[in-house]
Amino acid sequence: KQTTGIVGLDVLDDAKATYEAICEEVLREVEVGIPSDAGYREAVTKLYAERLAKVRAGGSVREIEDAIGEGQIEEMYEAAKDELALIPKMRAWKPWD
């Protein structure tokens, strides 16, 4: 596609692989320093494991977007970047204590 139609949100190069990689990164990062029984870790793990499974199930970017149902893959990528920024803050805040 040429554009996302959203000002300031560029089309991802190789969107499927890029989104798959960031989902994997979120899953790795949430395991570090956050207890396995913490609600935050459980929620993030569930969400990104489900999304990763849908990406790996194959299909076009459009099919992945439809399967996840949270907008364009570029929007989901930005949300994953935000999650990656939040994870270290959650480690520091320790809301599970």
N, C-alpha and C positions, 0 to 999 in steps of 0.2 A: 504494500500500500504506500501511497505517496505522503499521506498526512494522517494524523490522529484526529484532526478536526478540533483539537483542544489547544488553545494558545499556550505556547511555552512547553508543550509536551511533544517531543520529537519521536518519530518512529524508531523503534529499536532495530539495529542491525542483527540479523539472526535471532529474532525475538524468542523463538522457542528455546534455543540453547541458552540464551542469556537469562531467561526467566527460570529455567530449570536450575541453572547454576546458583542463582540467588536464593532459590528455595532451599537448595542443599546447604548453602551457607547459613541461612537462618536456622535450620535444623541442627547444624553443628554448633553454632554459637549459643543456642538456648540450652544446650547440655552442659556448658561450662559454668560452674559456680552457682547454678540454680538447682535446688533440690528436685529430684524426680517427682515428688508428690506435691510440689508447689502448683497451685492453680494456674498461674501464669504460664509456667513451662508446659503443663498439660494442654492448655488451650492453644498455645502457639504450635506445639508439636502436632496436635491433631489437625489444625488448619493447614499447616504447610505440608504435612505428609499427604493429606487428601489432595491438595493442589499439585504436588509433585507427581502423585499417582496419575492424575488426569493429564498432566503434561506428557508423562511417559507412556500413556495409553496410545499415544499416536494421534494422527490427524493433523489437520491444518491449524494454524494459529486461530482462525475463526472458530473452528470446532472446539478448541481448548477454551477460548473465551466463553463460548456458549455453555460448555460443560461446567465451568467454574461459576459463571453468572455474576461476576463482579466487575463488569466493564471490559475495557480493552486491556490487552496484556501489558501495554505500557503503563496504564494506571496501576495494575497489580504489581508491576515492577517497582514503581515509586512507593507503594505501600510497603513492600518488602524492604526497601532501603530505609524507610522510616522505622520499621521493626528492628532492623539491625542497629539503628541509632538508639533505640529504646532499651535493648537488651543490656548493655553495660550500665545504664542508669538503674534498671531493675536490680541488677547484681548489687549495686551500691546501696540502694534504698532498702533492700531485703524486706519486702512487704509480707513475706511468709513467716518472718520471725514474730 
